[in-house]
Amino acid sequence: MIDDDAFWALIGTLGRDPDDDDFTRLTDRLANRSAEDITGFADQLALALYALDTPAHFAAVRPFVAGDDSFLYVRCAAVAAGRKAYEKAAGQPKSLERFGDRDAEPLLTVAPEAFERATGMLWEHETPVSYEMGSNASAWGAVLVPAEPDLPRSWLTMMCGWGLGDWPPPAYGQLLDHVMQALAHDPAWERWWSAAGVPECELSLIHDRSGFPTPGTTFKKGRKRIAAEFVRNPAPFTSDDPTDLLPHAVDEVVSMLAAVRDRFDLPPLPPVDLPPLPADIGRGFAEEEPLPPLPPELFKRVTRQGGLKPESIAAYYRHNPNAEGADFWLRHLPSLTEIPDPDQHAGG
C-alpha cells in the first residue's frame, strides 16, 4: 500500500478548492505510477473517507446534504483540501461544516481512471473498507448500509438505457432481458463463453439519437469480467407488437455478443434457442413529456460521470424543491429513504 506521506503528497498537488482540471492532472500523475501505487492510493482514500463517516460528521453538514451521496462528496472535499484540513475535520467533526457546500466527487474516479489508462485492464479493485455512508459500524453503532446478498452470478448480464425522448415500446426492454436471460441459461452459450478466460460478460447498451454521447463501442477486460459498452443511434420503432419486436431484440443482443467475439477472438456463436414469449409482456409506446433542463450543477455532474443514479437526482431536488424542474423530476423519480437521524446512533 502507498504510505500516508505519499498519498497526501499526491493530494497536495490538487491545490486549494480544486476543479475538474485539477483532478484530471492528478489522474495523469497517478497513471504514470505502478498499478500497486494506484490501488494503494484508492485504499488510502477509502480509509480517509471511512474515518469521516460518523454521526457527528453527518450532523455537522446535515443542513447542506440531501442524502448519502452528497455526504460522501462533502467528505471527498475535506480530503481534497489537503492533509491539514482533513486532520482537523477528522478530529473536530464540527469543522466539516466548512465543506458543506462543496462537492469533490471527481476524487472517486481518479484511481479507477488512472489504473485503466496505465494497465489497459478493467478496474476491479476492492478497497479494505467501504466509504459509503453508514459503513463505519464502530461509529454508527450498526451498519446503515445493508450488505449485498452473496447471490450466484450469471456469466451474462446486461444494462440498458434510453436517451431523452428516445424511449422504445415497453415491450422492447422486456424482450432484451428475455433474450439475455435465455442465452445466460443456455448450456451451449455457457460453453461458448468459457473460452473467454474470465467468468463474466457485462453488456451495457444505450439508445440515443441526439448524438451525445457519440455512438460507438468500448471494451474493457479485467481478471473477473469483460465489459462492453455500446452507444447506438437506432431507427425509430414502428411497431409495439412483441412478435414484431422479438427479432430486433435477438439481433441486438446477438450483435453485441458478436462484437465481443470479434474483439477477443472467441469461437463462433451458438444458435439462439428462445423460450416462448412472456405472458405478461407489455405493449404501447411510452408517453413523452417535455423534459425540463437540469440545473447547471446537476448537468455538470451528469456529464462528468456519464449519468447519475435516480436517487441522486431525486436527492438534489428534495434538497432544492424550488429549483427549475423539481416538480417534474420528483413526480418521475423514486422517493428517497428517510435520512438517518444522527441522534439515534452512537456518536463518533
N, C-alpha and C positions, 0 to 999 in steps of 0.2 A: 504493500500500500504506500502511496505517496505520503510523505510525512506532513505534519501540521505546517511547518515553515514553508515548504514548497507549495502547498495548497494556497496559503494566504498570500504568498508572493505572486501567484498567478491571479488571484482575485484582486490584488492590489493594482494590477495593470488596467483594471476597468476604469479607475478614476472615480471622482465624485459624481453621483447621480447619473450612472451610465445609460446610454441609449442603445438602440439596436446595432448601430455600427460598432460600439464598444464590445458588445457581446460577440459580434462577428469576428472582431480582431482576437478576442480571447479564444474563440473556436479555432482560428488559424494557428495560434501559438500552440494550443494543445494538440492539434492534428500533426504537428511536427515532432511530437514526443512518442514514446513507446506505447503499445497497447496497454501494458501494465500501468503506466503512469496515467493513462486516460481513465481506466477503470478505477484506479486509486483516487483520482480526482472526484469521480462520481460517488465513491464510498465516503470520502470526507465530506462532501456536500450533503449527502443523506444524513450523516451523523450530526452535522451542524443544524440542519433543519429539524431533525428529530428532537434536539435539545431545546428548541424553541416551541415545541408542540406541547404546551401546558395550558391548563385552565387560566392561570394568571396572565399568560401572554395573550391568550384569546380575549380575556376580559379587557385588556388594555386597548385593543383595536376593534372591539365589537361594534362601536358606533360607525366604523368605517367599512367593515367587511360584510358581505352578503351570504357567506357560507364557507364551506371547507376549501374550495378552490381559491377564493380571494384571500383567505387566511394564509394559505400556502404561499401565494405570490408576495404577500407582505413579508413573510419570513425570508423569502428569497431576497427581497430588497435589503433586509438587515444584513444578510450575508454579503451581498454585492457591495455594501457600503464599506467593507473592509474589516480587518481583524479587531481594531479598537472599538468601532461602533458595535460590532457583533458581540464582543465580550461584555460590553456594557448592557446590551439588551438581554443577554443570557443571564447575567447576574441581577439585573434590575428590570423585571418584566414590564413595569410601567413605562420604561423608556422606549419600548417597542412602539408606543403610540406615535412617535415622530415619523414612523414609516407607514402609518395607517392609510395614507392616500397614495402610496407608491406601489408599483407593480413591476417586479423584476422577473416575470415568468420566463423570459428567454434563457435565464441561467440554467433552467432544467434541461434545455436541449443542447447545451454546449458539449457535454461529454458524448452523447449519442452521435451527434453530427461529426464531431472530431474523430470518433472511433471508426465510423463507416467510411469517412474520407481516407483515413490513414491505413485501414486494413482491407477495405473493399468488402468487408463482412457485415452482416446484419447485426445490429445492436441487440444483444440478448442478456446482457449482464444483469444480475440481481444484486442489489446493494445489501449490506448486512442488516440494515434496519429500513423500515418504511418511513417516508416523510409525509404520508397522508395524515390529515387531521385525526387525532384520537389514537394513533398508533402507539404513542408513548404511554403505555399502560401504567407505568410506575408513577406518572404524574397525574393521569386522569382517574386512576383507581380501577379502571376497566378499559378494555379496548373498545373504542367507539366505532371503529371501522371493522365490520364483520369480515372474518377471513373467507376468502373464496373457497367454495367446496372443491375438494380434490376429485373432480369428476374425470372419467376416462375421456380422452380427446380423440376425435376422428382425425384421420390423415388429411382430410379436406375440409376447409372452412371458407366461407365467403361473406364479405360485407358489401352492401350496395348503397349507393346514394344517388339522388337525383338533383340536378341543377334547379335553380329557381325558375318556376314556370314550365319546367320540362317533365312534369310528373307523368309516368306511364299509367295505363289502367292498373288498378289494384291487383288484378289477377296476375300481371306480369311479374311483380316482385314475388308473389307466392309461387309462381311457376319456376322462377330461377332457383328458389330454395328447394322446390320439389325435385328439380333435376340434380342439383348439387347433392342432396341427401341420397338420391338413388345411386349416384356414382360413388359416393363415400361408403356405401354399404355393399357395393358390388365387389365380390372377391376378385374378379378379373381386373378391375381398376385398382384395387389394393395391391395386387401383384405388380401391376404396371408401375405404380408409384414407388415400390420398393427399390427400383433401380436408381432412384434419385439420391439415395445415400443419406437422407435426412427424414425424420419422422413425419413432418407436416408440410402441407402446401396451403398457403394463405392467400386467397384471391381477394382483391379489392376492385370494385367496379364503380365508376362514376359516369352517369349520363349527363352531358351538359352541352347545350347548343350555343351557349353565349361566347365560347372561345376562351373563357377564363374559369378554370385552369386550361392550359393548352392540351389538346388531345395528344395522347402518347402512351407509352408503356415503360414502366420502371421495374427492374428486377433486383432483388437483394437476396443474398444467401447467407445463412448462419449455420451454426452447428446443429440447431434443432429444427429449422424450418426454412423454406423458401417463400418469400413474399413477392407477389406480382401485383402491381398496381396498374389498372387500366383506366384511362380517361377517354371516353368516346363521344362522338357527335352523331347521335342516332337519327335516322329518318323518323318523321312523325308517325305515331301509331295510328292506324286507320281502322282498327277493329278492337273491340273489348271482349270478343268471344275467346274463352280459354282454349278451345280447339284450334283456333287460328294462331293464338299466341304461343302455344306449346312448341312448335317447330322453331320459332325465333328464340325461345328460351334455351332450347337444346343447342342451337347453333352458337348462342352467346357463350354459354358455359364451355362447350367443347372447343370453341375458338381460343378461349383464354388458356385452356389446358394445352392446346396445340402450340401456342406461343411459348409456354413453359417448356414443352417438349423440345422445341427447336432451340431455345436458349441454352438448355442444359443437356442436349444430346441424349434424350431419353428414347426408349423404344416406341414403335408405332402405337397409336391409341387403340384401345379395345373398342368393340362396338358398344353402343348405348342401349341398355335394356331397361326401359322405364316401367314402373308400376302404373296402374290406372290413375287418371286424374283424381285429385282430392274431391270429395263430395261437396265440401264447403267452399270451393274456390269462388272468389269474388268476381264481380263484373262491374262495369261502369267506368267512366273517366273521373279522375279527381277534379273537384271543382276548384278553379283557380280564383284566388282573391288577391287583389293588388297588394304587393309586399311593401311596407314602409321601409325606408333606408335605415341602416343601422347607424347609431351614433358613431362619431369618429373613433372614440376609444375602443368600442367593440369591433368596428371594422378593422382597425389596426391589428387587434388580437386574432381575428379570423384569418386575415391574410398572412400573418406571421406563422400561424400554426397549421394553416391549410384547413381550418374548421374549428368548431367549438362544440362541446357537449351541450345538448339541450338544457341540461341542468345549470350549466354555467351562464347561458344566455338568460334563462329564467331568473337566476340569482341576481344578475345585474339589474333587471327590470324590477324585481321585488324591492331592491335597494334604491332604485331610481324610478319610482312609479310615475313621475311626471315627464320622463324622457320621451322623445318622439318615438312612436311605435309601441309603447309599453302595453297599451290596451290590446293590440293585435297579438303580440308575442305571448302575453300571459294567458290569452284565450287558447293559443295553439300549442303551447309547450307544457310539459308535465309540471305539476305542482312540486314544490320543494318540501323535503322533510324539515321539521322544526329544527332551527339552530339550537344546539345544546346549550344549556344554562351552566356556566362555569360554577355557580354556587352549589350545584348538585353533585359536584365531583371534588375529589381531593385536590387541594391546591398544589401548585408546583412552582 
